[in-house]
Structures are given as structure tokens and as C-alpha cells.
Amino acid sequence: MKSFNPETDLKFERIVDLTPSQMFAGWTTPSLLTKWFTPAPWKTIDAKIDLRPGGKFYTLMQSPEGQSFPNTGCYLEVEKDHKIVWTSALTSDFRPTLDESPTSFPITVHVIFEKDAKGTKYTAYALHKNAEDKKKHEEMGFEVGWGLALDQLVKLMKEV
């Protein structure tokens, strides 16, 4: 990713004992994504994936109290077994989002899978429009949450 800005962006990186193909499948198969995408005790109870630039990326998250949180985004780039880029600022076919709720903030995510001697170097970038949104995301537990979700993905993919 060429335009990382530490003032507005977050980065999560780890080496995992899976292949890039396994990582890509976990990120792009709805029946797998719903099993790991949110850190427990949260759940992802639905996912819809139209894996192409302009395609819809939808998840429905559920809090431990049973509240539902729908999230709709748009894929910007898809490189099989290597990279997925999506944004919540757009919906399918690159249409602007209508979500203006005070708890939401637009984000663009780059997820990169690179072959490594130990498996895959997994890097996720979360790009925000300003430092305030970055801070909100950090305070929501970006580092811990993405780490727990990744642990769940690795465990799941070793079982399938």
C-alpha cells in the first residue's frame, strides 16, 4: 500500500501459519467469514460477498446483547490469494453510502496476503478520513479486535 498516513491510518500485521490461499478463502467465502470476522463474544450472523470491483461486501454483526449492526461496503480491488481492498464509503457499483449515523465513519481497508517462509504475512491497513475517525477506531479496540478475529480465522482454517 503506497499511501499509508500515520496521522489517519492504522496498520495491523502478523505472520500466520496458513497459506495466502487459505487466508483469501477465509476472507471471501461467506460461510467461513461469518465464523471468524468479529471477535467473540460478538458474532457475524450474515455475510454477502460479490467479489469484484464494484461488488457488495455486506456483514451483519450482532453484539452479545443481541443488537444488530449491518455494514455495507464496496470492493475496490480483488487480487486472488493476494489482496482485497474495500470501503464502507461506497455501496455496490461504487454508489455513495447513505449512512450518516454519528457512530459510523467511512473506512477503506487494504488486506494483503504475502507468502512467507512460515506461512503468510498478513497486513491490514485501515484508512480513515481524519485523525478523529482513526482515534475512534483505535478506541473501539482496533489492534486487539483485529488480532482476536485473526486468531479465530487461523483456528477455523486449520479445521476446514
C-alpha positions as CSV (number, residue, x, y, z in Angstrom):
1,M,0.0,0.0,0.0
2,K,1.6,3.2,-1.1
3,S,-0.3,5.9,0.7
4,F,-0.2,5.0,4.4
5,N,-0.5,8.1,6.6
6,P,0.2,7.5,10.3
7,E,-1.9,10.5,11.2
8,T,-5.1,9.0,9.8
9,D,-4.4,5.3,9.2
10,L,-4.0,2.1,11.2
11,K,-1.9,-0.9,10.4
12,F,-2.2,-4.5,11.7
13,E,0.5,-7.0,10.7
14,R,1.3,-10.6,11.7
15,I,2.8,-13.8,10.3
16,V,0.3,-16.7,10.4
17,D,0.7,-20.4,9.8
18,L,-1.7,-20.5,6.8
19,T,-1.2,-20.2,3.0
20,P,-2.2,-17.0,1.2
21,S,-4.9,-19.1,-0.5
22,Q,-6.4,-20.2,2.9
23,M,-6.4,-16.6,4.1
24,F,-8.1,-15.4,0.9
25,A,-10.7,-18.1,1.2
26,G,-11.5,-17.2,4.8
27,W,-12.0,-13.5,3.7
28,T,-14.1,-14.3,0.6
29,T,-16.3,-17.2,1.5
30,P,-19.5,-16.0,3.3
31,S,-20.0,-19.3,5.2
32,L,-16.4,-19.0,6.6
33,L,-16.4,-15.3,7.1
34,T,-19.4,-15.5,9.5
35,K,-17.5,-17.9,11.7
36,W,-14.5,-15.6,12.5
37,F,-15.0,-12.0,11.3
38,T,-15.9,-10.4,14.7
39,P,-14.1,-11.2,17.9
40,A,-16.2,-13.3,20.3
41,P,-18.5,-12.8,22.1
42,W,-19.6,-10.7,19.1
43,K,-20.9,-12.6,16.1
44,T,-21.2,-12.1,12.4
45,I,-24.6,-13.6,11.6
46,D,-24.8,-12.9,7.9
47,A,-22.4,-12.1,5.0
48,K,-23.0,-11.3,1.4
49,I,-20.0,-11.1,-1.0
50,D,-20.0,-10.1,-4.6
51,L,-16.2,-10.5,-5.1
52,R,-15.4,-8.0,-7.9
53,P,-14.5,-4.3,-8.1
54,G,-17.8,-2.6,-7.5
55,G,-19.2,-5.7,-5.8
56,K,-21.1,-5.6,-2.5
57,F,-19.4,-6.6,0.8
58,Y,-22.1,-6.9,3.5
59,T,-21.9,-8.2,7.1
60,L,-24.4,-8.2,9.8
61,M,-22.8,-8.2,13.2
62,Q,-24.5,-9.0,16.5
63,S,-23.5,-7.7,19.9
64,P,-23.5,-10.1,23.0
65,E,-26.8,-8.3,24.0
66,G,-28.4,-9.2,20.6
67,Q,-28.2,-5.8,18.9
68,S,-27.7,-6.0,15.1
69,F,-25.2,-3.8,13.3
70,P,-25.4,-4.0,9.5
71,N,-22.3,-2.9,7.5
72,T,-22.3,-2.5,3.7
73,G,-19.3,-1.7,1.6
74,C,-17.9,-2.0,-1.9
75,Y,-14.9,-3.9,-3.2
76,L,-12.4,-1.7,-4.9
77,E,-9.7,-4.2,-5.7
78,V,-9.5,-8.0,-5.7
79,E,-6.4,-10.0,-6.5
80,K,-6.9,-13.7,-5.8
81,D,-4.8,-15.0,-2.9
82,H,-3.0,-11.6,-2.6
83,K,-5.1,-8.5,-1.9
84,I,-8.6,-7.3,-1.1
85,V,-9.5,-3.6,-0.9
86,W,-12.9,-2.5,0.2
87,T,-14.6,0.7,1.5
88,S,-17.6,1.5,3.6
89,A,-17.8,4.9,1.9
90,L,-19.4,3.3,-1.1
91,T,-22.1,0.6,-1.7
92,S,-22.2,-1.7,-4.6
93,D,-21.5,-0.4,-8.1
94,F,-19.5,2.4,-6.4
95,R,-22.6,4.3,-5.2
96,P,-22.0,6.6,-2.2
97,T,-23.2,5.3,1.1
98,L,-26.2,6.9,2.8
99,D,-25.1,6.0,6.3
100,E,-24.6,9.3,8.2
101,S,-25.2,7.9,11.7
102,P,-23.0,9.5,14.4
103,T,-21.4,6.2,15.3
104,S,-20.3,5.3,11.8
105,F,-17.2,6.5,10.0
106,P,-16.1,5.8,6.4
107,I,-13.1,3.5,6.2
108,T,-11.1,1.9,3.4
109,V,-9.4,-1.4,4.2
110,H,-6.5,-3.0,2.4
111,V,-5.9,-6.6,3.3
112,I,-2.7,-8.1,1.9
113,F,-1.5,-11.7,2.0
114,E,2.2,-12.3,1.2
115,K,3.9,-15.7,1.1
116,D,6.3,-16.1,3.9
117,A,8.7,-18.9,5.0
118,K,6.4,-19.5,8.0
119,G,3.1,-19.2,6.1
120,T,1.6,-15.8,5.2
121,K,2.5,-12.3,6.2
122,Y,-0.9,-10.8,6.8
123,T,-1.2,-7.0,6.7
124,A,-4.3,-5.0,7.1
125,Y,-4.5,-1.2,6.7
126,A,-7.5,0.8,7.8
127,L,-7.6,4.2,6.2
128,H,-9.7,7.0,7.8
129,K,-10.8,10.4,6.5
130,N,-9.2,12.2,9.5
131,A,-7.4,11.7,12.8
132,E,-10.6,11.8,14.8
133,D,-12.0,8.8,13.0
134,K,-8.7,7.0,13.4
135,K,-8.8,7.7,17.1
136,K,-12.4,6.4,17.3
137,H,-11.4,3.2,15.6
138,E,-8.4,2.8,18.0
139,E,-10.6,3.4,21.0
140,M,-13.0,0.7,19.7
141,G,-10.1,-1.7,20.1
142,F,-8.7,-2.0,16.6
143,E,-5.5,-3.7,17.5
144,V,-7.0,-6.2,19.9
145,G,-10.1,-6.8,17.9
146,W,-8.3,-7.5,14.6
147,G,-5.9,-9.8,16.5
148,L,-8.7,-11.8,18.1
149,A,-10.5,-12.1,14.8
150,L,-7.3,-13.2,13.0
151,D,-6.8,-15.8,15.7
152,Q,-10.3,-17.1,15.0
153,L,-9.6,-17.1,11.3
154,V,-6.4,-19.1,11.7
155,K,-8.1,-21.6,14.0
156,L,-11.1,-22.0,11.6
157,M,-8.9,-22.5,8.5
158,K,-6.8,-25.2,10.2
159,E,-10.1,-27.1,10.9
160,V,-11.6,-26.9,7.4
